[in-house]
Amino acid sequence: MPNSRTHLPALFALGFRPLFLAGSLFAVLAVPLWIAAYFGHIDLTPAGGWLAWHRHEMVFGFGVAIVAGFLLTAIQAWTGVPALTGMPVLLLAALWLLARVLWLFGAPLWLLIPLDVAFLPLVAVAIGRSLWKVKQVRNYPIILMLGLLTFCNLLALIGLERNEFALQRHGAVAALWLIAGLMGLIGGRVIPFFTQRGLGLQEPVEAWPRLDNLLMAGSIFIALLMLSGIGLRPSLWQAPLYLLLGLGHIVRLLRWHHPKIWTVPLLWSLHLSYAWLALALIAMALWHGGWFGGFSQATHLLAIGGMAGMILAMISRVSLGHTGRPLQPARAMSLAFILINLAVPLRVWLTIALPQTGFWLASLCWAAAFGLFVWYYAPILLAPRPDGRPG
């Protein structure tokens, strides 16, 4: 059934619908596919090889799809300017999907690169137009972050074209830490607000703008260190930077905490994902100081626990709220939140002692978590709002 603002199906009424669904389906398939390829069970070779595919696609495929879907929808609430709907949403989703298919099946780079790099600038233009119309300066940093993400993607794609491993790695890892910055920026606004609304508290925790700004500036600085390659090499002087940022996020988390959050899955899942972000920063500090095992472990604390954990929590709530449904997810989503958090120690620590077992168990937990989301939320994302309103 078409939406009242477009003649297309309800799936294309707002950006979150196709991008949350497609991004989650991609997550269900991509990680088990990567693990199967890692252990030599797949003959297909994507552009640049499997490692390049995994490193790029988990950030610029999965992560960016959800970030874009959220921003393309939230911008309407932030500015009051109607968000993209209908054909523009369909074309953006199709562009994202086409790039994923081309990369996986090893399409020629002259075709893959321009299509892949075009997605984020188009999202930034759509959001920037709305912000410019109302001169909403406080959200301009989001455009900066999208611009930096585009540059990171371009660097990774140049590395792919030149077959330079270092450039690909610099671009992908820097982008992951930029997404961590967006987690801090957006999480700092919505987590205390959602907590207050979800628990029926009188008012949200008072913001500390100086701490918020310092954490945002620190996240951008870390991304620049990764982009330059400096952050990819252990050095003692970097340890205090990561430690202070991690402690700053912990201070935030403690201020937002309320004992009753542990009775509400849509809340504890958000708080726990934010805790993984803080732990990833502390793990990076320990790695730079020579006291923690590896860069990969710290990166996966962020990628699985922080990024994927917050994504699953956010899309579970946003998909209900923006389709006009009560904020009461299916009971099985509590299992999904448990599984995505269980995937973290399986991937980060069990793989050290039992590599094959750890990789497979972590990938199964990840796939099952996002599979539960797809199973319960696909009917919601495909259907019009029950109240008949657009969106």
N, C-alpha and C positions, 0 to 999 in steps of 0.2 A: 504494500500500500504506500503511495507517495506521501511525502510530508507536505504540510500546508505552505511552506516557503519554497518548495521545489517540486517539479514533476517527476523527479527521480525517486527511487525507493528510500525508505526511512534510513537505510544504512548510510546514506550520503547527506543526511540532514545537518550534521555537524562533524568537524574533523575527528573528534575522539572516536566516533563509531567505527569507521573502517580501519583507522590506524591502530586502535587498541586491539581490535579483533585480529587484524593481519599480523601485527607485531607479536601477539601472544601465540598465534598459530606457528609463526616463524620460530619462536622460542621453543615450542614443543618439539619441533623437528630438528632444529639446528644443532643443539648440544648433543643429543644421541648420535646424530650424523657425524659430528666432529669426532666423538669418541670412537665410533666404529671405524672411521678413516684413520684415526691415530693408531689404532691397533691393527691396521692393514686389512680391514674387511671390505673396503670399497675400492673399486677400480677407477671411478670417476675422478677427474682432476679439475678443480675449479681454477679460475684465473689466479695466477701467482702461487698455486699450491694450497694445500689444506691449512697450513699454519697461517698464511697470509689471509685466507678466507675467514678463518675463525677469529683472528685478532680484529680484523676490520668489521666483520658483519655483526659481531655481538655488540659493538658500540654504534657503528653507523647504520646498521640494519635494524636490530632489535631496539637498542636504547633510543636512538634518534626518532624512530617511529612513535614511541610512546611519548617522548618529550614534545614532539611536534603535535600529536593529537591533543595532548593536554593544553598546550599553549594556544592552539588554534581555537579551542573551546573557551578557555579561561579568559581570553582577551575580551570577550563580550561582557563578562561579569565585571572585569576590571574597568573597562572604558565606557560601557553602555552603547558602544558601536556594534551593530549587527555583525556576527562572525560569518566567515565563508560558509556557503551552503550549496548543495546541488552539484552542478558540473565542475566548478573549481575544486571541490573536495574530491570528487571522483577522479579528476585528472591528477591531482597530487598523489592520491593513493595508488593510482595506476603507475605513475612515475616511480614511486618507491618500490612497488612490486616488480616492475620491469627490471630495475637495477639489480634486485636480489636474484632474479632468474638468470640474468645475463652473467653475473659474477659466478654463480654456482656452476653454470654449464660452460664456462670458459670462453665467453664471447670475445671477439677482437677488442682490444683496448681502445681503439679509435671510436668505437660505439659505446663501450661500457663507461669510460671515464666521463665524458660530458653529461651523460644521463645520470650518473651517480652523484656528480658534484652539483647538479642543478637543484636538487630537492631542498636543501637547507636555505639557500638564498631566496627561493620562492616563499618558503615559510616565513623567513625574516621580513620580506617585503609585505606580506599579508598582515603580520603582526605590527610592523612599523607604521603602516598606514593608519591603523586604528589608534595607536599611541600618539601619532602626530596630530590627528584630528582633534584630540582633547588635550594635547600638550602634557601628557602624563609622564613627567620627568622621572618619577621614582621607579618606573619600569623600563627606562632606557637601558639599564645594564643587561637586560635580557637580550636586546638586539646586539649588544657588544658580545655576549656569550655565544649567540648564534653565528656572528661573524667569525669569532675565533674557532668555533667548531667547523665552520666551512673551510677555514685556512688549514686546520688540522687534517681534514679529509683530503684537501687538495695535496697537501704534503705527502700523505700516505699513498695517494694515487700516483703522484710523481715517482715515489719510490717503487710502486708496482711497475710502472712503465719502464723505469731504468733498472729494475731488478736489484734495487738497493734495499737490503733488509733493514738497515738502520733508519732510513727515512720512513718506511712503513711503520716501524715500531714507535718512533718518536711521535708520529701523527696520531696513532691509535691510542697510545697510553696518555698523551696529553689530553685527548678528547675525553677519555674516561674521567680524568680529574676535573675537566671543565663541567662534565655532567655532575660530578660530586659538588662542584660549586653551585650548580642549579639546585641540587638537592638541599644544600644549605640555605639558599635564598628562598626557595618556594616552601621547603619544609619549615623554615623559621616563621613563615606566615601562617601556614595551614595547620601544622600540628597543634600549636596551642589553641587555635580557633576551633579545630575539630574536637579537641579534648574538652574544651569548655562546653561546646554544643552537645557533644555526645554524652557528657556526664551531667548536663543541666546545671553547670556552675554559674555563679552570678556574673562573672566577667573573666576574660582570658588573662593570662599572665602578662604583666606590663612588659613591653618590648625594651630592649637595651640597644638602641641604634648604633652606638659605638662598637659594641661587640659584633653586631650583625655586619657592619661595614668592614671591620678588621677581618672577619672570617671570609667575607667575599673577596677582599683584596688578597688575602693569603691563598685562597683557592686559585685565583688567576695567576698569582706568582708561581705556585707549584706547577700549574699547567705549562707556564712559560719555561720553567726549569726542565720539564719533561720534553717539551718541544725542542729545546736546544740540545738535549742529550745529557746535560749536567745532572739532572735529577735521576737519570738512569744508572749513574755510577755512585757507589757508596762513598760518602765523604762526611766526616764528623761534624763539620760546620752546619750541615743541613738538618741534623737531628733535632736541635732545639726548635727549629721552625715547625716541623711536623708535630713535635710534642706539644707546643703551645697551641697549635690549631686543634689538635685532638682534645686537649683539656678544655679549650673554649667551647667545643661542641658538647662535651660532658657537662659543663656548667649550664648550658642551655637545656640539656636534657633533664638535668636534676630540677631546674626551675619549672619545667613543664610537667613534671611527674605528679601523678595523683594515684594513690593505691587502687582506686576503682578502675583504672585503665585495663587491668588484667582480667576484668570481667567482660570487656568489650573487644572482640577480635579485630574490628576495624581500627581500634586505637592501639592495642598492644603491638600489632603488626607494624604500624608506623613508627612507634617509639623504638622497637627492637631494630628496625632497619637503620634508624638514625644512630643507634648505639654501634652497629657494625661500621658505619662511616667513621665514627670517632675511634674505634678500635683499629681500623685500617690505617689511620693517621699515626697512631701510637706505634703500630707495627712497622710503619715506614721509618719512624724515628729510631726504633731499635735496630732496624736493618742498617741504616746509615751509621749508627754507632757501633755496629759489629756485634750486636747482641741478639739478633734474630735471624733465623735460617735463610730466608730468601725473598727476593723481590717478587717472585711469582706468588708466593703465599700471601704477602701483603696486598698485592693487586687483586687477588681473588676474594680476599675479605671485603674489599670495596665492591668488586664487580657483582658478586653473588649476594652477599649479605646486605650491602648498602644499596647499590643500584637496582638489582633485580628484586630485592626485598621491598624497597620503597615503591617500585613500579607496581608490584602485585597488590600491595596495600592500597595505593592511590587509585589504580584503575578499578579496583573492586568497589571503592566508595564513589568515585566520580561517575562511573557508569550507572549507578543507582540514582544518584542525585540529579544528574543531567537528563535522565530519561523519566523523571517524575515519579520515581518509585521510593518506597520507604527504605531507610538506611538499615536494612536488615538482610544481610547476605545469607545465602543457603548455608546450613550448618557445615556442609562439606568444605566450605572455604576456610574454616578454622584448620582443617587438616592441610589444606593447601599452604596456609601461612606456616604451619609447623614444618612441612616438607621443605619449603624453600630455605628456612633457617637451618634445618638439618643438613641440607646440601653443603653448607659452609664448612663445618668441621670435617665432613667426609672428603671434600675436595682439598681443603687446606692442610689437614693433618693426617688423615688416614692414608692418603696417597703417598706419603713419605715412607710408611712401613709396607703398605700393600697397594702398589700403584694401580694395577688393573682392577682390583676390587673397589678401591676408593673412587676411581674415575667412573666406573659403571654405576655404583650406588649413588654417587652425587648426581650423575646425569639423569638417572631414573627419578630421583626426588625432584629435580628441577622440572623435568618433562611432566611428571604427574601433577606438580603444583600448577603449572600453566595450563595443563590439560583440563584440570578441574575448573579453572577460570573459563576456558573456552566452552566447556560443556554447559555450565550454568549461565554464562553471560551472552553467548551467541544469540539465543532467542530474544534476549533483552535488547541487544544492539541492533538486531535486524528488524525489530518491531517499532511502530510509532509509539509516542508517549501515550499512556492510557488516559491522560487528562485532555488530550487533543491539542495541546500547545505545540508550537514549533520547537524543534530541537532534537 
